[in-house]
Amino acid sequence: MNPKTTTPRRERLAELLSDGEGVIIFGNSQPKLQKFSQDKNFLYFTGLNEPELIYFGIKMGGYFSETLFIERSEPDRIVWEGEKLNAKQATELSGIPRILHLDEFYPHLSMFGSFLTTIHTNLGFAELNKPPTLAMHMLEPLRTRFPQIAIRQLNDLIAPLRKIKDKWEIDQLQKAIDVTGQGIADIMNSAQAGMMEYELEATLFYRMQVNGLPHWGFAPIIAAGLNAATLHYGDNNCRINKGELVLMDVGADCNGYSADITRCFPIGKKFSPRQKQIYQLVLDVQKKIIAMIKPGVKLSELNKATRDGLAAALIKIDLIKNESEISRYYMHSVSHFLGLDTHDVGGREAVLEPGNVITVEPGIYIPEEKLGVRIEDDVLVTKTGHKVLSAAIPKEIADLEKIRRQAPEK
């Protein structure tokens, strides 16, 4: 990411503001002895993947001014932490000309307190019995001294910007998807009965690492047998038995953009008749939903069509008697926006537009049969319809069984 990408984003952000409105975005703090991961809104508007930074933009008299606050370098800490981002580097990387230090943030903000009506910030969410988020903590003095200022969630303002992906963003998503697909192929080609779920996870993570993608987009799910019927299973620590179906819900992160792919395959040479039956009906519904995707369609329409399709299929195979019972075996939405966040900004009633990227992920979960099937692809909405970004990752039964026949078996 560079200023040619992020500066136009901040210009569009400025157009959304009225006089007296400001934007404050807090970068994430550096966790102790852990890899750093940046706040996604901060990354989107600045391109800076460094900790302890603050962005402040304000619109007054029709003019938008912006300031980036960075840490002061402490020479005696360099041997421990390395060099800090300096002002010249910050401007070169972000395109923001005005750079101040963090200890100047409150004095600088105080100058504008009397003029501000609204601050849009990455407040996040914290329950009342939990510590406040960084933004809540940092803006409490402003709330106390200038009670006329309304403090709003930034996502409510910028959702229209982040929902529409530009070419650079789509390229990052495509790389994340492609590398994820390569890792899925590695797993399908090598998985054997007796292995642990975390061994399969490690196979995909290795593929990510050698392709220069050191982060997961989200905690991976590698679930065999009964575990696949738990929607957010994440332990990945059970032994995989012959004849079980393995569900993998995984996604690599590329420059902050997350893939989100789910594939299922049998441990053995082929699906059992029951696994094949459930898998095929889920796949058939998924294909129908993908075919519906085009500008003007509501996510809620996709959800209704999914529930109706799965219910009809389960009635046909006598798993349920009427449509109202579908919630026993399918209990989540079929789609969400995808981008910097795995569940990206955008509401459930959103109307699809060109440049949106969404998931399509119907599933059927039958714990009494130790069986769970979900199939998920990542889909770009185009001007005339859609493009499946994950189309190269096999999902047809014949293709999966061909791969498994060639895999080693104990």
C-alpha positions in Angstrom: 0.0 0.0 0.0 1.3 3.5 -0.8 0.1 7.1 -0.9 -1.3 6.7 -4.4 -3.8 4.2 -2.8 -4.4 5.8 0.6 -4.5 9.5 -0.3 -7.6 9.2 -2.5 -9.3 7.3 0.3 -8.8 10.1 2.7 -10.0 12.6 0.1 -13.2 10.6 -0.2 -13.4 10.5 3.6 -13.2 14.3 3.7 -16.1 14.5 1.3 -18.3 12.6 3.8 -17.7 15.2 6.6 -19.5 18.4 7.4 -17.9 21.5 8.9 -17.1 20.8 12.6 -16.7 17.1 12.1 -13.5 15.2 12.7 -12.1 11.7 12.4 -9.7 10.2 14.9 -8.3 6.7 14.2 -6.1 4.9 16.7 -3.5 2.5 15.5 -3.2 -0.7 17.5 -0.7 -1.0 20.3 2.2 -3.4 20.1 1.4 -6.6 22.2 4.3 -8.0 24.2 6.2 -10.8 22.5 3.5 -11.2 19.8 3.3 -10.4 16.1 1.8 -6.9 15.5 -1.5 -6.6 13.6 -2.8 -3.1 12.6 -6.3 -1.8 13.1 -8.0 -2.3 9.8 -9.5 1.2 9.5 -6.1 2.7 10.3 -4.4 0.6 7.7 -7.1 1.4 5.1 -6.6 5.2 5.4 -2.9 5.5 6.1 -1.2 2.3 4.8 0.9 2.3 7.9 1.5 -1.0 9.6 3.3 0.4 12.7 2.0 0.4 16.3 1.2 3.4 18.5 0.0 5.8 15.9 -3.0 8.2 15.8 -4.6 9.8 12.7 -6.6 13.0 13.1 -8.5 14.8 10.4 -10.9 17.7 10.8 -13.1 19.8 8.4 -13.5 23.5 9.1 -14.6 26.3 6.8 -14.8 23.7 4.0 -11.1 22.9 4.4 -9.9 19.4 5.5 -6.7 19.2 7.5 -5.0 16.1 8.7 -2.3 15.2 11.2 -0.5 12.0 12.0 0.9 11.4 15.5 3.9 9.1 15.9 6.1 7.9 18.8 9.2 9.8 19.8 12.4 7.8 19.3 14.2 6.9 22.5 17.8 6.1 21.7 18.2 3.8 24.7 15.3 1.6 23.5 16.6 1.1 20.0 18.6 -2.0 21.0 15.5 -3.5 22.4 12.8 -2.4 19.9 14.6 -1.1 16.8 14.2 2.2 15.2 10.8 3.9 15.4 9.0 5.3 12.4 10.3 8.9 11.8 8.4 11.8 10.4 10.0 11.6 6.9 9.2 7.9 6.6 5.7 8.5 7.9 5.0 11.1 5.2 6.6 9.1 2.4 4.6 6.0 3.3 1.2 7.7 4.0 1.2 10.9 2.0 0.3 12.8 5.2 2.5 15.9 5.4 1.8 17.1 8.9 3.5 14.8 11.5 3.5 15.4 15.2 4.4 13.2 18.2 2.0 11.4 20.5 2.7 13.6 23.5 1.3 16.5 21.3 -2.0 14.8 20.6 -4.0 16.1 23.5 -2.7 19.7 23.3 -3.4 19.7 19.5 -6.9 18.2 20.0 -7.7 20.7 22.7 -7.3 23.6 20.2 -10.2 22.2 18.2 -12.5 21.2 21.1 -14.7 24.3 21.0 -15.3 24.0 17.3 -16.0 20.2 17.0 -19.5 18.9 16.8 -18.8 15.2 16.0 -15.9 12.9 16.2 -16.0 9.7 14.1 -13.6 7.1 15.6 -12.8 3.4 15.8 -14.5 3.0 19.1 -14.9 -0.7 18.9 -17.2 -2.4 21.4 -16.7 -3.3 25.0 -19.4 -4.7 27.4 -20.1 -2.6 30.5 -18.3 -5.2 32.7 -15.2 -5.1 30.5 -12.4 -2.5 30.2 -13.0 0.2 27.7 -11.3 0.0 24.3 -8.3 2.2 23.5 -10.4 4.7 21.7 -12.9 4.9 24.5 -10.1 5.5 27.0 -8.2 8.0 24.9 -11.3 10.1 24.2 -12.8 10.2 27.7 -11.0 13.5 28.5 -12.6 15.0 25.3 -16.0 13.7 26.2 -15.7 15.2 29.7 -14.4 18.6 28.8 -16.4 19.1 25.6 -19.8 17.4 26.2 -21.3 19.0 23.1 -19.1 16.7 20.9 -20.9 13.6 19.7 -18.6 10.6 19.5 -19.7 8.2 16.7 -18.6 4.8 15.4 -16.3 5.3 12.4 -17.7 2.3 10.5 -21.1 3.9 10.3 -19.5 6.7 8.3 -17.1 4.8 6.1 -19.0 1.6 5.2 -19.8 3.0 1.7 -16.1 3.5 1.1 -14.8 0.2 2.4 -17.6 -1.9 0.8 -16.4 -1.0 -2.7 -13.1 -2.6 -3.5 -10.7 -1.1 -5.9 -8.3 -3.1 -8.2 -5.5 -3.1 -5.7 -7.8 -4.5 -2.9 -9.1 -7.2 -5.2 -5.6 -8.1 -6.1 -4.7 -8.6 -2.4 -7.8 -10.7 -1.9 -7.1 -12.8 -5.0 -3.5 -13.5 -3.7 -4.9 -14.5 -0.3 -7.4 -16.7 -1.9 -4.9 -18.3 -4.3 -2.4 -19.1 -1.5 -5.2 -20.5 0.7 -6.3 -22.7 -2.2 -2.7 -24.0 -2.6 -2.7 -24.9 1.1 -6.0 -26.6 0.8 -4.6 -28.7 -2.1 -1.6 -29.6 0.0 -3.9 -30.8 2.8 -6.1 -32.8 0.5 -3.1 -34.4 -1.2 -1.5 -35.5 2.1 -4.1 -36.0 4.8 -4.4 -39.5 6.3 -6.4 -41.2 9.0 -4.5 -41.0 12.3 -3.3 -37.5 11.8 -4.2 -34.7 14.1 -6.3 -31.7 13.0 -3.5 -29.4 13.9 -1.2 -31.2 11.5 -3.5 -30.2 8.6 -3.5 -26.6 10.0 0.3 -26.6 10.0 0.4 -27.8 6.4 -1.7 -24.8 5.3 0.3 -22.4 7.5 3.5 -23.6 5.9 2.2 -22.8 2.5 1.2 -19.3 3.6 4.6 -18.7 5.1 6.6 -19.7 2.1 4.4 -17.4 0.0 5.2 -14.5 2.2 1.8 -14.4 4.0 2.6 -14.7 7.7 -0.8 -14.1 9.1 -4.2 -15.9 9.2 -7.2 -13.8 8.3 -9.0 -15.4 11.2 -8.5 -18.4 13.5 -8.6 -21.5 11.2 -11.2 -24.2 11.6 -10.0 -27.8 10.9 -12.8 -30.0 12.0 -13.2 -33.8 11.5 -16.3 -35.8 12.1 -18.5 -34.5 14.9 -16.4 -31.4 15.2 -17.5 -30.2 11.8 -21.1 -29.9 13.2 -19.8 -27.2 15.6 -19.9 -23.9 13.7 -17.0 -22.1 15.4 -15.0 -25.1 16.4 -11.4 -23.9 16.8 -9.5 -26.4 19.0 -8.1 -28.3 16.0 -6.6 -30.9 18.4 -8.5 -34.1 17.7 -7.3 -37.2 15.9 -8.8 -37.8 12.4 -10.4 -41.2 11.9 -10.8 -43.1 8.6 -14.1 -42.5 7.0 -14.7 -39.1 8.6 -15.4 -36.0 6.6 -13.0 -33.0 7.3 -14.3 -29.5 7.1 -11.8 -26.7 6.7 -12.8 -23.0 7.1 -9.6 -21.1 6.5 -8.2 -18.0 5.0 -4.8 -16.4 4.6 -4.2 -12.7 5.1 -2.5 -10.6 2.4 -1.6 -7.0 3.3 -4.6 -7.0 5.7 -7.1 -8.6 3.3 -8.5 -11.9 4.3 -9.6 -14.9 2.2 -12.5 -17.0 3.6 -12.8 -20.4 2.1 -14.5 -23.6 3.3 -14.0 -27.0 1.7 -14.8 -30.5 2.9 -13.2 -33.8 1.9 -13.3 -37.4 3.0 -10.5 -39.2 4.9 -10.4 -42.2 2.5 -10.7 -42.5 -1.2 -14.3 -41.4 -1.5 -17.3 -40.0 0.2 -19.7 -42.4 1.9 -23.2 -42.5 0.3 -24.6 -40.3 3.1 -21.7 -37.8 3.0 -22.1 -37.6 -0.7 -25.9 -37.0 -0.4 -25.6 -34.1 2.1 -22.6 -32.6 0.3 -24.3 -32.6 -3.1 -27.4 -30.9 -1.8 -25.3 -28.2 -0.1 -23.3 -27.7 -3.3 -26.4 -27.5 -5.4 -27.9 -24.7 -3.2 -24.6 -22.9 -3.2 -24.4 -22.8 -7.0 -28.0 -21.4 -7.1 -27.1 -18.7 -4.7 -23.9 -17.7 -6.5 -26.0 -17.5 -9.8 -28.2 -14.9 -8.2 -25.4 -12.5 -7.4 -25.5 -9.2 -9.3 -25.9 -5.5 -8.6 -29.2 -4.7 -7.0 -29.7 -7.9 -5.1 -30.1 -7.7 -1.3 -28.1 -10.0 1.0 -31.4 -10.8 2.7 -32.7 -12.2 -0.6 -29.7 -14.6 -0.8 -30.4 -15.6 2.8 -34.1 -16.4 2.1 -33.3 -18.3 -1.0 -30.7 -20.4 0.9 -33.0 -21.3 3.7 -35.8 -22.2 1.2 -33.4 -24.3 -0.9 -31.9 -26.2 2.0 -35.3 -26.8 3.6 -36.7 -28.2 0.3 -33.7 -30.5 -0.1 -33.9 -31.8 3.5 -37.6 -32.4 3.2 -37.0 -34.3 0.0 -34.6 -36.7 1.8 -36.9 -36.9 4.9 -34.5 -35.3 7.3 -37.1 -32.7 8.2 -40.9 -32.6 7.7 -41.5 -28.9 7.1 -39.6 -25.7 6.4 -39.8 -24.5 10.0 -37.4 -27.3 11.1 -34.5 -26.1 8.9 -33.0 -24.2 11.9 -32.1 -27.6 13.5 -29.6 -28.2 10.7 -28.8 -24.8 9.3 -28.6 -21.8 11.6 -26.4 -19.1 10.1 -26.4 -16.5 7.3 -25.2 -17.5 3.9 -23.1 -14.4 3.2 -21.1 -11.6 4.6 -18.9 -8.9 3.1 -15.2 -9.7 2.8 -12.2 -7.4 2.8 -9.9 -6.0 5.5 -12.1 -7.7 8.1 -13.2 -11.3 7.5 -16.7 -10.1 8.3 -16.3 -6.8 6.6 -18.4 -3.6 7.0 -21.9 -3.7 5.5 -25.3 -4.6 6.9 -27.5 -7.7 6.4 -30.0 -5.6 4.4 -27.3 -4.2 2.1 -27.9 -4.0 -1.6 -25.1 -5.4 -3.7 -23.0 -3.0 -5.8 -20.1 -3.5 -8.3 -16.9 -3.8 -6.3 -18.5 -5.7 -3.3 -16.8 -9.0 -2.3 -19.0 -11.4 -0.4 -18.9 -15.0 0.7 -21.4 -17.7 -0.2 -21.5 -20.4 2.5 -24.5 -22.7 2.9 -24.1 -25.6 5.3 -25.9 -28.6 6.9 -24.9 -29.8 10.3 -26.1 -33.1 11.7 -24.4 -33.8 15.0 -26.3 -37.0 15.6 -24.6 -38.4 12.5 -21.2 -36.8 13.3 -21.5 -34.9 10.0 -21.1 -31.3 9.1 -20.8 -29.9 5.5 -20.2 -26.3 4.6 -19.0 -25.0 1.2 -17.8 -21.4 0.9 -16.5 -19.3 -1.9 -15.5 -15.7 -2.2 -17.4 -13.8 -4.9 -16.8 -10.4 -6.5 -19.9 -8.4 -7.7 -19.2 -7.0 -11.2 -21.2 -4.5 -13.3 -23.0 -7.3 -15.1 -23.1 -10.1 -12.5 -20.3 -11.7 -10.5 -16.9 -13.5 -10.6 -16.0 -16.3 -8.3 -12.5 -15.4 -7.0 -12.1 -18.9 -5.5 -13.3 -20.8 -8.6 -9.9 -22.6 -9.0 -10.3 -24.4 -5.6 -11.9 -27.8 -6.3 -15.4 -28.5 -4.8 -17.1 -31.0 -7.2 -17.4 -34.5 -5.7 -15.7 -36.1 -8.7 -12.7 -33.7 -8.5 -12.4 -34.2 -4.7 -12.5 -38.0 -5.0 -9.9 -38.0 -7.8 -7.6 -36.0 -5.5 -8.2 -38.4 -2.6 -7.6 -41.5 -4.7 -4.1 -40.2 -5.4 -3.3 -39.3 -1.8 -1.3 -41.7 0.4 -3.3 -43.9 2.8 -2.2 -45.7 5.9 
